[in-house]
């Protein structure tokens, strides 16, 4: 695997998370990201590699240049690599991260209730399968 390729870890059974991954795939400026579910063996192992407890992760995770970004810090970095209007989210960057993450945590805590939960992970099409790490 290319160490320079940014990796997005997401909750594979969360409907909101799956919709978000599909949106990233459609709207990124160019194919950049690789994806893995947090529940996958790869997801679990890479979190452990970066000293993160997979059982406590309840947010999107971006691993880029050997750094781990979570919650709104990950969202901002991902949005910047997407087509308009997604980079416009940067207008919220001056808001202190603990306030941004408070809103993120509120959504994350209610994501199953508000958006539902799948019994199994979303399976990408054959054209997209090389973007996913299992």
Phi and psi in radians as a Rosetta constraint file:
Dihedral C 1 N 2 CA 2 C 2 CIRCULARHARMONIC -1.276 0.35
Dihedral N 2 CA 2 C 2 N 3 CIRCULARHARMONIC 2.013 0.35
Dihedral C 2 N 3 CA 3 C 3 CIRCULARHARMONIC -1.146 0.35
Dihedral N 3 CA 3 C 3 N 4 CIRCULARHARMONIC -0.403 0.35
Dihedral C 3 N 4 CA 4 C 4 CIRCULARHARMONIC -1.464 0.35
Dihedral N 4 CA 4 C 4 N 5 CIRCULARHARMONIC -0.175 0.35
Dihedral C 4 N 5 CA 5 C 5 CIRCULARHARMONIC -1.387 0.35
Dihedral N 5 CA 5 C 5 N 6 CIRCULARHARMONIC 2.132 0.35
Dihedral C 5 N 6 CA 6 C 6 CIRCULARHARMONIC -1.130 0.35
Dihedral N 6 CA 6 C 6 N 7 CIRCULARHARMONIC 2.438 0.35
Dihedral C 6 N 7 CA 7 C 7 CIRCULARHARMONIC -2.046 0.35
Dihedral N 7 CA 7 C 7 N 8 CIRCULARHARMONIC 2.283 0.35
Dihedral C 7 N 8 CA 8 C 8 CIRCULARHARMONIC -1.848 0.35
Dihedral N 8 CA 8 C 8 N 9 CIRCULARHARMONIC 2.133 0.35
Dihedral C 8 N 9 CA 9 C 9 CIRCULARHARMONIC -1.763 0.35
Dihedral N 9 CA 9 C 9 N 10 CIRCULARHARMONIC 2.353 0.35
Dihedral C 9 N 10 CA 10 C 10 CIRCULARHARMONIC -2.448 0.35
Dihedral N 10 CA 10 C 10 N 11 CIRCULARHARMONIC 2.805 0.35
Dihedral C 10 N 11 CA 11 C 11 CIRCULARHARMONIC -1.304 0.35
Dihedral N 11 CA 11 C 11 N 12 CIRCULARHARMONIC 1.892 0.35
Dihedral C 11 N 12 CA 12 C 12 CIRCULARHARMONIC -1.210 0.35
Dihedral N 12 CA 12 C 12 N 13 CIRCULARHARMONIC -0.272 0.35
Dihedral C 12 N 13 CA 13 C 13 CIRCULARHARMONIC -1.824 0.35
Dihedral N 13 CA 13 C 13 N 14 CIRCULARHARMONIC -0.040 0.35
Dihedral C 13 N 14 CA 14 C 14 CIRCULARHARMONIC -1.493 0.35
Dihedral N 14 CA 14 C 14 N 15 CIRCULARHARMONIC 2.125 0.35
Dihedral C 14 N 15 CA 15 C 15 CIRCULARHARMONIC -1.073 0.35
Dihedral N 15 CA 15 C 15 N 16 CIRCULARHARMONIC -0.742 0.35
Dihedral C 15 N 16 CA 16 C 16 CIRCULARHARMONIC -1.059 0.35
Dihedral N 16 CA 16 C 16 N 17 CIRCULARHARMONIC -0.740 0.35
Dihedral C 16 N 17 CA 17 C 17 CIRCULARHARMONIC -1.146 0.35
Dihedral N 17 CA 17 C 17 N 18 CIRCULARHARMONIC -0.739 0.35
Dihedral C 17 N 18 CA 18 C 18 CIRCULARHARMONIC -1.126 0.35
Dihedral N 18 CA 18 C 18 N 19 CIRCULARHARMONIC -0.726 0.35
Dihedral C 18 N 19 CA 19 C 19 CIRCULARHARMONIC -1.094 0.35
Dihedral N 19 CA 19 C 19 N 20 CIRCULARHARMONIC -0.695 0.35
Dihedral C 19 N 20 CA 20 C 20 CIRCULARHARMONIC -1.112 0.35
Dihedral N 20 CA 20 C 20 N 21 CIRCULARHARMONIC -0.737 0.35
Dihedral C 20 N 21 CA 21 C 21 CIRCULARHARMONIC -1.099 0.35
Dihedral N 21 CA 21 C 21 N 22 CIRCULARHARMONIC -0.774 0.35
Dihedral C 21 N 22 CA 22 C 22 CIRCULARHARMONIC -1.084 0.35
Dihedral N 22 CA 22 C 22 N 23 CIRCULARHARMONIC -0.654 0.35
Dihedral C 22 N 23 CA 23 C 23 CIRCULARHARMONIC -1.152 0.35
Dihedral N 23 CA 23 C 23 N 24 CIRCULARHARMONIC -0.748 0.35
Dihedral C 23 N 24 CA 24 C 24 CIRCULARHARMONIC -1.052 0.35
Dihedral N 24 CA 24 C 24 N 25 CIRCULARHARMONIC -0.787 0.35
Dihedral C 24 N 25 CA 25 C 25 CIRCULARHARMONIC -1.038 0.35
Dihedral N 25 CA 25 C 25 N 26 CIRCULARHARMONIC -0.657 0.35
Dihedral C 25 N 26 CA 26 C 26 CIRCULARHARMONIC -1.365 0.35
Dihedral N 26 CA 26 C 26 N 27 CIRCULARHARMONIC -0.536 0.35
Dihedral C 26 N 27 CA 27 C 27 CIRCULARHARMONIC -1.960 0.35
Dihedral N 27 CA 27 C 27 N 28 CIRCULARHARMONIC 0.012 0.35
Dihedral C 27 N 28 CA 28 C 28 CIRCULARHARMONIC -1.223 0.35
Dihedral N 28 CA 28 C 28 N 29 CIRCULARHARMONIC 2.594 0.35
Dihedral C 28 N 29 CA 29 C 29 CIRCULARHARMONIC -1.061 0.35
Dihedral N 29 CA 29 C 29 N 30 CIRCULARHARMONIC -0.695 0.35
Dihedral C 29 N 30 CA 30 C 30 CIRCULARHARMONIC -2.671 0.35
Dihedral N 30 CA 30 C 30 N 31 CIRCULARHARMONIC 2.742 0.35
Dihedral C 30 N 31 CA 31 C 31 CIRCULARHARMONIC -1.042 0.35
Dihedral N 31 CA 31 C 31 N 32 CIRCULARHARMONIC 1.945 0.35
Dihedral C 31 N 32 CA 32 C 32 CIRCULARHARMONIC -2.192 0.35
Dihedral N 32 CA 32 C 32 N 33 CIRCULARHARMONIC -0.844 0.35
Dihedral C 32 N 33 CA 33 C 33 CIRCULARHARMONIC -1.495 0.35
Dihedral N 33 CA 33 C 33 N 34 CIRCULARHARMONIC 2.607 0.35
Dihedral C 33 N 34 CA 34 C 34 CIRCULARHARMONIC -1.853 0.35
Dihedral N 34 CA 34 C 34 N 35 CIRCULARHARMONIC 2.724 0.35
Dihedral C 34 N 35 CA 35 C 35 CIRCULARHARMONIC -2.271 0.35
Dihedral N 35 CA 35 C 35 N 36 CIRCULARHARMONIC 2.574 0.35
Dihedral C 35 N 36 CA 36 C 36 CIRCULARHARMONIC -2.662 0.35
Dihedral N 36 CA 36 C 36 N 37 CIRCULARHARMONIC 2.535 0.35
Dihedral C 36 N 37 CA 37 C 37 CIRCULARHARMONIC -1.368 0.35
Dihedral N 37 CA 37 C 37 N 38 CIRCULARHARMONIC 2.593 0.35
Dihedral C 37 N 38 CA 38 C 38 CIRCULARHARMONIC -1.070 0.35
Dihedral N 38 CA 38 C 38 N 39 CIRCULARHARMONIC -0.538 0.35
Dihedral C 38 N 39 CA 39 C 39 CIRCULARHARMONIC -1.327 0.35
Dihedral N 39 CA 39 C 39 N 40 CIRCULARHARMONIC -0.279 0.35
Dihedral C 39 N 40 CA 40 C 40 CIRCULARHARMONIC -1.231 0.35
Dihedral N 40 CA 40 C 40 N 41 CIRCULARHARMONIC 2.807 0.35
Dihedral C 40 N 41 CA 41 C 41 CIRCULARHARMONIC -1.044 0.35
Dihedral N 41 CA 41 C 41 N 42 CIRCULARHARMONIC -0.751 0.35
Dihedral C 41 N 42 CA 42 C 42 CIRCULARHARMONIC -1.061 0.35
Dihedral N 42 CA 42 C 42 N 43 CIRCULARHARMONIC -0.826 0.35
Dihedral C 42 N 43 CA 43 C 43 CIRCULARHARMONIC -1.011 0.35
Dihedral N 43 CA 43 C 43 N 44 CIRCULARHARMONIC -0.790 0.35
Dihedral C 43 N 44 CA 44 C 44 CIRCULARHARMONIC -1.091 0.35
Dihedral N 44 CA 44 C 44 N 45 CIRCULARHARMONIC -0.801 0.35
Dihedral C 44 N 45 CA 45 C 45 CIRCULARHARMONIC -1.169 0.35
Dihedral N 45 CA 45 C 45 N 46 CIRCULARHARMONIC -0.704 0.35
Dihedral C 45 N 46 CA 46 C 46 CIRCULARHARMONIC -1.240 0.35
Dihedral N 46 CA 46 C 46 N 47 CIRCULARHARMONIC -0.579 0.35
Dihedral C 46 N 47 CA 47 C 47 CIRCULARHARMONIC -1.112 0.35
Dihedral N 47 CA 47 C 47 N 48 CIRCULARHARMONIC -0.755 0.35
Dihedral C 47 N 48 CA 48 C 48 CIRCULARHARMONIC -1.096 0.35
Dihedral N 48 CA 48 C 48 N 49 CIRCULARHARMONIC -0.716 0.35
Dihedral C 48 N 49 CA 49 C 49 CIRCULARHARMONIC -0.969 0.35
Dihedral N 49 CA 49 C 49 N 50 CIRCULARHARMONIC -0.637 0.35
Dihedral C 49 N 50 CA 50 C 50 CIRCULARHARMONIC -1.699 0.35
Dihedral N 50 CA 50 C 50 N 51 CIRCULARHARMONIC 0.390 0.35
Dihedral C 50 N 51 CA 51 C 51 CIRCULARHARMONIC 1.033 0.35
Dihedral N 51 CA 51 C 51 N 52 CIRCULARHARMONIC 0.646 0.35
Dihedral C 51 N 52 CA 52 C 52 CIRCULARHARMONIC -1.973 0.35
Dihedral N 52 CA 52 C 52 N 53 CIRCULARHARMONIC 2.349 0.35
Dihedral C 52 N 53 CA 53 C 53 CIRCULARHARMONIC -1.424 0.35
Dihedral N 53 CA 53 C 53 N 54 CIRCULARHARMONIC 1.968 0.35
Dihedral C 53 N 54 CA 54 C 54 CIRCULARHARMONIC -0.991 0.35
Dihedral N 54 CA 54 C 54 N 55 CIRCULARHARMONIC -0.472 0.35
Dihedral C 54 N 55 CA 55 C 55 CIRCULARHARMONIC -1.265 0.35
Dihedral N 55 CA 55 C 55 N 56 CIRCULARHARMONIC -0.348 0.35
Dihedral C 55 N 56 CA 56 C 56 CIRCULARHARMONIC -1.800 0.35
Dihedral N 56 CA 56 C 56 N 57 CIRCULARHARMONIC -0.060 0.35
Dihedral C 56 N 57 CA 57 C 57 CIRCULARHARMONIC -1.392 0.35
Dihedral N 57 CA 57 C 57 N 58 CIRCULARHARMONIC 2.122 0.35
Dihedral C 57 N 58 CA 58 C 58 CIRCULARHARMONIC -2.282 0.35
Dihedral N 58 CA 58 C 58 N 59 CIRCULARHARMONIC 0.561 0.35
Dihedral C 58 N 59 CA 59 C 59 CIRCULARHARMONIC -2.536 0.35
Dihedral N 59 CA 59 C 59 N 60 CIRCULARHARMONIC 2.964 0.35
Dihedral C 59 N 60 CA 60 C 60 CIRCULARHARMONIC -1.170 0.35
Dihedral N 60 CA 60 C 60 N 61 CIRCULARHARMONIC 2.555 0.35
Dihedral C 60 N 61 CA 61 C 61 CIRCULARHARMONIC -2.254 0.35
Dihedral N 61 CA 61 C 61 N 62 CIRCULARHARMONIC 2.304 0.35
Dihedral C 61 N 62 CA 62 C 62 CIRCULARHARMONIC -2.018 0.35
Dihedral N 62 CA 62 C 62 N 63 CIRCULARHARMONIC 2.200 0.35
Dihedral C 62 N 63 CA 63 C 63 CIRCULARHARMONIC -1.937 0.35
Dihedral N 63 CA 63 C 63 N 64 CIRCULARHARMONIC 2.042 0.35
Dihedral C 63 N 64 CA 64 C 64 CIRCULARHARMONIC -2.511 0.35
Dihedral N 64 CA 64 C 64 N 65 CIRCULARHARMONIC 2.251 0.35
Dihedral C 64 N 65 CA 65 C 65 CIRCULARHARMONIC 0.920 0.35
Dihedral N 65 CA 65 C 65 N 66 CIRCULARHARMONIC 0.755 0.35
Dihedral C 65 N 66 CA 66 C 66 CIRCULARHARMONIC 1.070 0.35
Dihedral N 66 CA 66 C 66 N 67 CIRCULARHARMONIC 0.428 0.35
Dihedral C 66 N 67 CA 67 C 67 CIRCULARHARMONIC -2.105 0.35
Dihedral N 67 CA 67 C 67 N 68 CIRCULARHARMONIC 2.582 0.35
Dihedral C 67 N 68 CA 68 C 68 CIRCULARHARMONIC -1.914 0.35
Dihedral N 68 CA 68 C 68 N 69 CIRCULARHARMONIC 2.212 0.35
Dihedral C 68 N 69 CA 69 C 69 CIRCULARHARMONIC -2.079 0.35
Dihedral N 69 CA 69 C 69 N 70 CIRCULARHARMONIC 2.397 0.35
Dihedral C 69 N 70 CA 70 C 70 CIRCULARHARMONIC -2.238 0.35
Dihedral N 70 CA 70 C 70 N 71 CIRCULARHARMONIC 2.841 0.35
Dihedral C 70 N 71 CA 71 C 71 CIRCULARHARMONIC 0.931 0.35
Dihedral N 71 CA 71 C 71 N 72 CIRCULARHARMONIC -2.332 0.35
Dihedral C 71 N 72 CA 72 C 72 CIRCULARHARMONIC -1.170 0.35
Dihedral N 72 CA 72 C 72 N 73 CIRCULARHARMONIC -0.445 0.35
Dihedral C 72 N 73 CA 73 C 73 CIRCULARHARMONIC -1.137 0.35
Dihedral N 73 CA 73 C 73 N 74 CIRCULARHARMONIC -0.639 0.35
Dihedral C 73 N 74 CA 74 C 74 CIRCULARHARMONIC -1.247 0.35
Dihedral N 74 CA 74 C 74 N 75 CIRCULARHARMONIC -0.781 0.35
Dihedral C 74 N 75 CA 75 C 75 CIRCULARHARMONIC -1.005 0.35
Dihedral N 75 CA 75 C 75 N 76 CIRCULARHARMONIC -0.801 0.35
Dihedral C 75 N 76 CA 76 C 76 CIRCULARHARMONIC -1.083 0.35
Dihedral N 76 CA 76 C 76 N 77 CIRCULARHARMONIC -0.762 0.35
Dihedral C 76 N 77 CA 77 C 77 CIRCULARHARMONIC -1.182 0.35
Dihedral N 77 CA 77 C 77 N 78 CIRCULARHARMONIC -0.611 0.35
Dihedral C 77 N 78 CA 78 C 78 CIRCULARHARMONIC -1.220 0.35
Dihedral N 78 CA 78 C 78 N 79 CIRCULARHARMONIC -0.829 0.35
Dihedral C 78 N 79 CA 79 C 79 CIRCULARHARMONIC -1.024 0.35
Dihedral N 79 CA 79 C 79 N 80 CIRCULARHARMONIC -0.594 0.35
Dihedral C 79 N 80 CA 80 C 80 CIRCULARHARMONIC -1.107 0.35
Dihedral N 80 CA 80 C 80 N 81 CIRCULARHARMONIC -0.443 0.35
Dihedral C 80 N 81 CA 81 C 81 CIRCULARHARMONIC -1.645 0.35
Dihedral N 81 CA 81 C 81 N 82 CIRCULARHARMONIC 0.174 0.35
Dihedral C 81 N 82 CA 82 C 82 CIRCULARHARMONIC -1.872 0.35
Dihedral N 82 CA 82 C 82 N 83 CIRCULARHARMONIC 2.871 0.35
Dihedral C 82 N 83 CA 83 C 83 CIRCULARHARMONIC -1.253 0.35
Dihedral N 83 CA 83 C 83 N 84 CIRCULARHARMONIC 2.826 0.35
Dihedral C 83 N 84 CA 84 C 84 CIRCULARHARMONIC -1.024 0.35
Dihedral N 84 CA 84 C 84 N 85 CIRCULARHARMONIC 2.527 0.35
Dihedral C 84 N 85 CA 85 C 85 CIRCULARHARMONIC -1.682 0.35
Dihedral N 85 CA 85 C 85 N 86 CIRCULARHARMONIC 0.104 0.35
Dihedral C 85 N 86 CA 86 C 86 CIRCULARHARMONIC -1.016 0.35
Dihedral N 86 CA 86 C 86 N 87 CIRCULARHARMONIC -0.679 0.35
Dihedral C 86 N 87 CA 87 C 87 CIRCULARHARMONIC -1.082 0.35
Dihedral N 87 CA 87 C 87 N 88 CIRCULARHARMONIC -0.294 0.35
Dihedral C 87 N 88 CA 88 C 88 CIRCULARHARMONIC -1.119 0.35
Dihedral N 88 CA 88 C 88 N 89 CIRCULARHARMONIC -0.254 0.35
Dihedral C 88 N 89 CA 89 C 89 CIRCULARHARMONIC -1.026 0.35
Dihedral N 89 CA 89 C 89 N 90 CIRCULARHARMONIC -0.345 0.35
Dihedral C 89 N 90 CA 90 C 90 CIRCULARHARMONIC -1.083 0.35
Dihedral N 90 CA 90 C 90 N 91 CIRCULARHARMONIC -0.231 0.35
Dihedral C 90 N 91 CA 91 C 91 CIRCULARHARMONIC -1.093 0.35
Dihedral N 91 CA 91 C 91 N 92 CIRCULARHARMONIC -0.354 0.35
Dihedral C 91 N 92 CA 92 C 92 CIRCULARHARMONIC -1.575 0.35
Dihedral N 92 CA 92 C 92 N 93 CIRCULARHARMONIC -0.082 0.35
Dihedral C 92 N 93 CA 93 C 93 CIRCULARHARMONIC -0.993 0.35
Dihedral N 93 CA 93 C 93 N 94 CIRCULARHARMONIC -0.683 0.35
Dihedral C 93 N 94 CA 94 C 94 CIRCULARHARMONIC -1.133 0.35
Dihedral N 94 CA 94 C 94 N 95 CIRCULARHARMONIC -0.315 0.35
Dihedral C 94 N 95 CA 95 C 95 CIRCULARHARMONIC -1.167 0.35
Dihedral N 95 CA 95 C 95 N 96 CIRCULARHARMONIC 2.292 0.35
Dihedral C 95 N 96 CA 96 C 96 CIRCULARHARMONIC -0.938 0.35
Dihedral N 96 CA 96 C 96 N 97 CIRCULARHARMONIC 2.436 0.35
Dihedral C 96 N 97 CA 97 C 97 CIRCULARHARMONIC -1.014 0.35
Dihedral N 97 CA 97 C 97 N 98 CIRCULARHARMONIC -0.573 0.35
Dihedral C 97 N 98 CA 98 C 98 CIRCULARHARMONIC -1.181 0.35
Dihedral N 98 CA 98 C 98 N 99 CIRCULARHARMONIC -0.475 0.35
Dihedral C 98 N 99 CA 99 C 99 CIRCULARHARMONIC -1.335 0.35
Dihedral N 99 CA 99 C 99 N 100 CIRCULARHARMONIC -0.807 0.35
Dihedral C 99 N 100 CA 100 C 100 CIRCULARHARMONIC -1.016 0.35
Dihedral N 100 CA 100 C 100 N 101 CIRCULARHARMONIC -0.788 0.35
Dihedral C 100 N 101 CA 101 C 101 CIRCULARHARMONIC -1.198 0.35
Dihedral N 101 CA 101 C 101 N 102 CIRCULARHARMONIC -0.483 0.35
Dihedral C 101 N 102 CA 102 C 102 CIRCULARHARMONIC -1.089 0.35
Dihedral N 102 CA 102 C 102 N 103 CIRCULARHARMONIC -0.775 0.35
Dihedral C 102 N 103 CA 103 C 103 CIRCULARHARMONIC -1.129 0.35
Dihedral N 103 CA 103 C 103 N 104 CIRCULARHARMONIC -0.773 0.35
Dihedral C 103 N 104 CA 104 C 104 CIRCULARHARMONIC -1.006 0.35
Dihedral N 104 CA 104 C 104 N 105 CIRCULARHARMONIC -0.823 0.35
Dihedral C 104 N 105 CA 105 C 105 CIRCULARHARMONIC -1.076 0.35
Dihedral N 105 CA 105 C 105 N 106 CIRCULARHARMONIC -0.640 0.35
Dihedral C 105 N 106 CA 106 C 106 CIRCULARHARMONIC -1.079 0.35
Dihedral N 106 CA 106 C 106 N 107 CIRCULARHARMONIC -0.803 0.35
Dihedral C 106 N 107 CA 107 C 107 CIRCULARHARMONIC -1.159 0.35
Dihedral N 107 CA 107 C 107 N 108 CIRCULARHARMONIC -0.786 0.35
Dihedral C 107 N 108 CA 108 C 108 CIRCULARHARMONIC -1.058 0.35
Dihedral N 108 CA 108 C 108 N 109 CIRCULARHARMONIC -0.696 0.35
Dihedral C 108 N 109 CA 109 C 109 CIRCULARHARMONIC -1.180 0.35
Dihedral N 109 CA 109 C 109 N 110 CIRCULARHARMONIC -0.425 0.35
Dihedral C 109 N 110 CA 110 C 110 CIRCULARHARMONIC -1.940 0.35
Dihedral N 110 CA 110 C 110 N 111 CIRCULARHARMONIC 0.126 0.35
Dihedral C 110 N 111 CA 111 C 111 CIRCULARHARMONIC -1.061 0.35
Dihedral N 111 CA 111 C 111 N 112 CIRCULARHARMONIC -0.666 0.35
Dihedral C 111 N 112 CA 112 C 112 CIRCULARHARMONIC -1.237 0.35
Dihedral N 112 CA 112 C 112 N 113 CIRCULARHARMONIC -0.693 0.35
Dihedral C 112 N 113 CA 113 C 113 CIRCULARHARMONIC -1.176 0.35
Dihedral N 113 CA 113 C 113 N 114 CIRCULARHARMONIC -0.739 0.35
Dihedral C 113 N 114 CA 114 C 114 CIRCULARHARMONIC -1.437 0.35
Dihedral N 114 CA 114 C 114 N 115 CIRCULARHARMONIC -0.606 0.35
Dihedral C 114 N 115 CA 115 C 115 CIRCULARHARMONIC -2.073 0.35
Dihedral N 115 CA 115 C 115 N 116 CIRCULARHARMONIC -0.198 0.35
Dihedral C 115 N 116 CA 116 C 116 CIRCULARHARMONIC 1.590 0.35
Dihedral N 116 CA 116 C 116 N 117 CIRCULARHARMONIC 2.998 0.35
Dihedral C 116 N 117 CA 117 C 117 CIRCULARHARMONIC -2.388 0.35
Dihedral N 117 CA 117 C 117 N 118 CIRCULARHARMONIC 2.381 0.35
Dihedral C 117 N 118 CA 118 C 118 CIRCULARHARMONIC -1.617 0.35
Dihedral N 118 CA 118 C 118 N 119 CIRCULARHARMONIC 2.657 0.35
Dihedral C 118 N 119 CA 119 C 119 CIRCULARHARMONIC -1.365 0.35
Dihedral N 119 CA 119 C 119 N 120 CIRCULARHARMONIC -0.344 0.35
Dihedral C 119 N 120 CA 120 C 120 CIRCULARHARMONIC -2.493 0.35
Dihedral N 120 CA 120 C 120 N 121 CIRCULARHARMONIC 2.828 0.35
Dihedral C 120 N 121 CA 121 C 121 CIRCULARHARMONIC -1.238 0.35
Dihedral N 121 CA 121 C 121 N 122 CIRCULARHARMONIC 2.603 0.35
Dihedral C 121 N 122 CA 122 C 122 CIRCULARHARMONIC -1.130 0.35
Dihedral N 122 CA 122 C 122 N 123 CIRCULARHARMONIC 2.401 0.35
Dihedral C 122 N 123 CA 123 C 123 CIRCULARHARMONIC -1.846 0.35
Dihedral N 123 CA 123 C 123 N 124 CIRCULARHARMONIC 2.106 0.35
Dihedral C 123 N 124 CA 124 C 124 CIRCULARHARMONIC -1.239 0.35
Dihedral N 124 CA 124 C 124 N 125 CIRCULARHARMONIC 2.793 0.35
Dihedral C 124 N 125 CA 125 C 125 CIRCULARHARMONIC -1.182 0.35
Dihedral N 125 CA 125 C 125 N 126 CIRCULARHARMONIC 2.909 0.35
Dihedral C 125 N 126 CA 126 C 126 CIRCULARHARMONIC -1.028 0.35
Dihedral N 126 CA 126 C 126 N 127 CIRCULARHARMONIC -0.641 0.35
Dihedral C 126 N 127 CA 127 C 127 CIRCULARHARMONIC -1.150 0.35
Dihedral N 127 CA 127 C 127 N 128 CIRCULARHARMONIC -0.474 0.35
Dihedral C 127 N 128 CA 128 C 128 CIRCULARHARMONIC -1.751 0.35
Dihedral N 128 CA 128 C 128 N 129 CIRCULARHARMONIC -0.114 0.35
Dihedral C 128 N 129 CA 129 C 129 CIRCULARHARMONIC -1.054 0.35
Dihedral N 129 CA 129 C 129 N 130 CIRCULARHARMONIC -0.527 0.35
Dihedral C 129 N 130 CA 130 C 130 CIRCULARHARMONIC -1.256 0.35
Dihedral N 130 CA 130 C 130 N 131 CIRCULARHARMONIC -0.159 0.35
Dihedral C 130 N 131 CA 131 C 131 CIRCULARHARMONIC -1.541 0.35
Dihedral N 131 CA 131 C 131 N 132 CIRCULARHARMONIC -0.139 0.35
Dihedral C 131 N 132 CA 132 C 132 CIRCULARHARMONIC -1.941 0.35
Dihedral N 132 CA 132 C 132 N 133 CIRCULARHARMONIC 2.399 0.35
Dihedral C 132 N 133 CA 133 C 133 CIRCULARHARMONIC -1.874 0.35
Dihedral N 133 CA 133 C 133 N 134 CIRCULARHARMONIC 2.301 0.35
